[in-house]
Amino acid sequence: MKDSLGSVQSVLVLGGGSEIALATVRALLDERTRTVVLGVRDPERFQPVADSLRADRSAAVEVVAFDALKVEDHHDVVDGVFDRHGDFDLVLLAFGVLGDQAVSERNGAEARTVVETNFTGAVSVSIPIAERLRAQGHGTLVVLSSVAGERVRTKNFVYGASKAGLDAFAQGLGDSLEGSGVNVMVVRPGFVHTKMTANMDAPPLATTPDIVAQAIVAGLRRNARTIWVPRTLRGVMAVLRHLPRRVFRRIPG
């Protein structure tokens, strides 16, 4: 349960290797979070990061195996961590792949990997998470979406489509949990400077994992349903959504 000041005490992160996820965990630890479970594909390789979090913040940090593509394991992974820890104030879905658009638009297998990771995997694991949060009667599920899903662009339409599906699903899931004590918060960052985007040209309004993390923590304080990072993107996308298609597809970048 959250403490008397409303701070998150326990967090489960699926996609614990994400730079945004780790920045969020560190921000939460600064806010008195004391239990962290990180779901990653290779727990053994990730132990040094977990050790660093324990040493720096004196928190209980557990690393568990989680693979977005192994949907047959999702229910057991969720039940396992909830059974061990009792409940979670926060679950953060932070996994995802950008993919290579040039390959994806010509290779069905590559496109399927992007969609199955970003959308199918998220849907698969969100259902048992929602049921456990509903059963405990409190908690927040934070879903990392993207402005790329707001209106899919030619340069990354496979990735954008996967995020559009995820965003719509998360909104619907949040509505279905209304009155249960559980909130779903959708996070829509723009371009974020990470290892995944290191070789890409940064557009205007690019941001960083730390800024996204601080926005997530602020959103949790006010029980937000949707947050944009940076906030300016909300107005920008409101305009872009209504541009004629022939104009929209000519926008560079």
C-alpha positions as CSV (number, residue, x, y, z in Angstrom):
1,M,0.0,0.0,0.0
2,K,1.0,3.6,-0.5
3,D,2.4,5.3,2.6
4,S,0.7,8.0,4.6
5,L,2.1,10.7,2.2
6,G,0.8,8.9,-0.8
7,S,4.2,7.6,-2.0
8,V,4.4,4.4,-4.0
9,Q,5.9,1.7,-1.8
10,S,6.1,-1.2,-4.3
11,V,6.6,-1.3,-8.0
12,L,6.7,-4.1,-10.6
13,V,8.4,-3.1,-13.9
14,L,8.1,-5.3,-17.0
15,G,10.8,-4.2,-19.3
16,G,13.2,-3.4,-16.5
17,G,16.1,-2.8,-18.9
18,S,14.4,0.2,-20.5
19,E,16.2,3.5,-19.8
20,I,12.9,5.2,-19.1
21,A,11.9,2.4,-16.7
22,L,15.2,2.6,-14.8
23,A,15.0,6.4,-14.6
24,T,11.4,6.0,-13.2
25,V,12.5,3.5,-10.6
26,R,15.3,5.8,-9.4
27,A,12.9,8.7,-9.2
28,L,10.4,6.5,-7.2
29,L,13.2,5.3,-4.9
30,D,14.0,8.9,-4.1
31,E,10.3,9.2,-3.2
32,R,10.5,6.4,-0.6
33,T,9.6,3.3,-2.7
34,R,11.1,0.3,-1.0
35,T,10.2,-2.8,-3.1
36,V,11.2,-3.1,-6.7
37,V,10.7,-6.1,-9.0
38,L,12.3,-5.9,-12.4
39,G,11.1,-8.2,-15.2
40,V,13.8,-8.7,-17.8
41,R,14.7,-11.2,-20.5
42,D,18.1,-12.1,-19.0
43,P,18.0,-11.8,-15.2
44,E,21.6,-13.0,-14.6
45,R,23.0,-10.3,-16.9
46,F,20.9,-7.7,-15.2
47,Q,22.1,-8.4,-11.7
48,P,24.8,-5.7,-11.6
49,V,22.1,-3.1,-12.3
50,A,19.9,-4.5,-9.5
51,D,22.9,-4.5,-7.1
52,S,23.6,-0.9,-7.9
53,L,20.0,0.0,-7.1
54,R,20.2,-1.8,-3.8
55,A,23.5,-0.2,-2.8
56,D,22.5,3.3,-3.8
57,R,18.9,3.3,-2.4
58,S,18.8,0.5,0.3
59,A,15.8,-1.0,-1.4
60,A,14.6,-4.6,-1.8
61,V,15.2,-5.3,-5.5
62,E,14.2,-8.6,-7.2
63,V,14.9,-9.5,-10.8
64,V,12.7,-12.0,-12.6
65,A,12.6,-13.5,-16.0
66,F,10.1,-11.9,-18.4
67,D,9.9,-12.0,-22.2
68,A,7.1,-10.1,-24.0
69,L,7.0,-12.7,-26.7
70,K,6.6,-15.7,-24.4
71,V,2.9,-15.0,-23.9
72,E,2.4,-18.6,-22.5
73,D,4.4,-17.6,-19.4
74,H,2.8,-14.3,-18.7
75,H,0.1,-15.4,-16.3
76,D,2.5,-17.4,-14.2
77,V,5.0,-14.5,-14.1
78,V,2.4,-12.2,-12.8
79,D,0.9,-14.6,-10.3
80,G,4.4,-15.5,-9.0
81,V,5.5,-11.9,-8.2
82,F,2.1,-10.9,-6.7
83,D,2.0,-14.1,-4.6
84,R,5.5,-13.4,-3.2
85,H,5.0,-9.7,-2.5
86,G,1.3,-9.5,-1.6
87,D,0.4,-6.5,-3.7
88,F,1.9,-3.7,-5.8
89,D,1.1,0.0,-5.8
90,L,2.4,0.4,-9.3
91,V,3.0,-1.8,-12.3
92,L,4.9,-0.2,-15.2
93,L,4.9,-1.7,-18.7
94,A,8.0,-0.4,-20.3
95,F,9.0,-3.0,-22.8
96,G,9.0,-2.4,-26.6
97,V,11.0,-2.5,-29.7
98,L,11.4,0.2,-32.4
99,G,12.3,-2.2,-35.2
100,D,13.7,-1.3,-38.6
101,Q,10.9,0.3,-40.7
102,A,12.8,-0.3,-43.9
103,V,12.9,-4.0,-43.1
104,S,9.5,-4.3,-41.5
105,E,7.6,-2.9,-44.4
106,R,9.0,-5.6,-46.7
107,N,9.4,-8.5,-44.2
108,G,6.3,-9.9,-42.5
109,A,8.3,-11.7,-39.8
110,E,10.1,-8.5,-38.8
111,A,6.9,-6.5,-38.7
112,R,5.2,-9.3,-36.7
113,T,8.0,-9.2,-34.1
114,V,7.4,-5.4,-33.6
115,V,3.6,-5.8,-33.3
116,E,3.8,-8.9,-31.1
117,T,6.2,-7.3,-28.7
118,N,4.7,-3.9,-28.4
119,F,1.0,-4.8,-28.7
120,T,0.3,-8.5,-28.3
121,G,2.7,-9.0,-25.5
122,A,1.4,-5.9,-23.6
123,V,-2.2,-7.1,-24.0
124,S,-1.3,-10.6,-22.9
125,V,0.4,-9.5,-19.7
126,S,-2.0,-6.6,-18.9
127,I,-5.0,-8.9,-18.4
128,P,-3.6,-10.9,-15.5
129,I,-2.1,-7.7,-14.0
130,A,-5.5,-6.0,-14.1
131,E,-7.1,-8.9,-12.4
132,R,-4.6,-8.9,-9.6
133,L,-4.9,-5.2,-9.1
134,R,-8.7,-5.4,-9.2
135,A,-8.5,-8.2,-6.6
136,Q,-6.3,-6.1,-4.2
137,G,-8.6,-3.1,-4.8
138,H,-5.9,-0.5,-5.5
139,G,-2.9,0.3,-7.7
140,T,-1.9,1.9,-10.9
141,L,-0.9,0.4,-14.2
142,V,1.3,2.7,-16.2
143,V,1.6,2.0,-19.9
144,L,4.4,3.5,-22.0
145,S,2.7,4.4,-25.3
146,S,4.1,7.0,-27.7
147,V,3.0,10.0,-29.8
148,A,3.9,7.8,-32.7
149,G,0.6,6.0,-32.1
150,E,-1.5,9.2,-32.2
151,R,-1.3,9.4,-36.0
152,V,0.8,6.9,-37.8
153,R,3.5,8.3,-40.0
154,T,5.0,6.7,-43.2
155,K,8.5,6.7,-41.7
156,N,7.6,4.3,-38.8
157,F,4.1,3.0,-39.5
158,V,4.7,-0.5,-38.2
159,Y,6.0,0.8,-34.8
160,G,3.3,3.5,-34.8
161,A,0.5,1.0,-35.5
162,S,1.7,-1.2,-32.6
163,K,1.6,1.8,-30.3
164,A,-1.7,3.0,-31.6
165,G,-3.2,-0.4,-30.7
166,L,-1.5,-0.4,-27.3
167,D,-2.8,3.1,-26.5
168,A,-6.4,2.2,-27.5
169,F,-6.2,-1.0,-25.5
170,A,-4.9,0.8,-22.4
171,Q,-7.6,3.4,-22.5
172,G,-10.3,0.8,-22.8
173,L,-8.8,-1.2,-20.0
174,G,-8.7,1.9,-17.8
175,D,-12.4,2.5,-18.5
176,S,-13.2,-1.1,-17.6
177,L,-11.5,-0.7,-14.2
178,E,-13.5,2.4,-13.3
179,G,-14.7,2.1,-9.7
180,S,-12.4,-0.7,-8.8
181,G,-9.8,1.4,-7.1
182,V,-7.4,0.8,-10.0
183,N,-6.1,3.4,-12.4
184,V,-4.5,3.0,-15.8
185,M,-2.2,5.8,-16.8
186,V,-1.1,6.1,-20.5
187,V,2.2,7.9,-21.1
188,R,2.8,9.4,-24.5
189,P,6.4,10.6,-24.9
190,G,7.7,12.0,-28.0
191,F,11.3,11.3,-29.2
192,V,13.4,10.2,-26.2
193,H,17.2,10.3,-26.3
194,T,18.1,6.6,-25.5
195,K,20.4,3.9,-26.8
196,M,17.5,2.8,-29.1
197,T,17.4,6.2,-30.8
198,A,21.1,7.1,-30.6
199,N,21.6,6.9,-34.4
200,M,18.5,8.9,-35.2
201,D,18.2,12.6,-35.8
202,A,16.3,14.2,-32.9
203,P,13.3,16.2,-33.9
204,P,12.1,19.3,-32.0
205,L,10.7,18.7,-28.5
206,A,13.0,15.7,-28.0
207,T,13.2,14.7,-24.3
208,T,15.2,12.4,-22.0
209,P,14.4,9.4,-19.8
210,D,14.8,11.5,-16.7
211,I,12.3,14.0,-17.8
212,V,9.8,11.2,-18.8
213,A,10.4,9.7,-15.3
214,Q,9.6,12.9,-13.5
215,A,6.5,13.3,-15.6
216,I,5.4,9.8,-14.6
217,V,6.0,10.5,-10.9
218,A,4.0,13.8,-11.2
219,G,1.2,12.0,-13.0
220,L,1.0,9.4,-10.2
221,R,0.6,12.1,-7.6
222,R,-2.5,13.5,-9.3
223,N,-3.9,10.1,-10.4
224,A,-3.7,11.2,-14.1
225,R,-5.2,9.1,-16.9
226,T,-3.0,10.4,-19.7
227,I,0.3,12.4,-19.8
228,W,2.3,13.8,-22.6
229,V,6.0,14.4,-22.5
230,P,6.7,17.2,-23.1
231,R,3.2,18.6,-22.4
232,T,3.5,20.8,-25.6
233,L,3.0,17.7,-27.7
234,R,-0.6,17.5,-26.7
235,G,-1.3,20.7,-28.6
236,V,1.0,19.7,-31.5
237,M,-0.7,16.4,-32.0
238,A,-4.2,18.0,-31.7
239,V,-3.2,19.9,-34.8
240,L,-1.5,17.1,-36.7
241,R,-4.4,14.7,-36.1
242,H,-6.7,17.0,-38.2
243,L,-4.4,17.7,-41.1
244,P,-5.5,16.4,-44.5
245,R,-3.8,13.1,-45.2
246,R,-2.1,14.5,-48.4
247,V,-0.6,17.3,-46.2
248,F,0.3,15.1,-43.3
249,R,2.3,12.5,-45.3
250,R,4.5,15.3,-46.7
251,I,5.7,16.5,-43.3
252,P,9.5,15.7,-43.1
253,G,11.2,13.8,-40.3
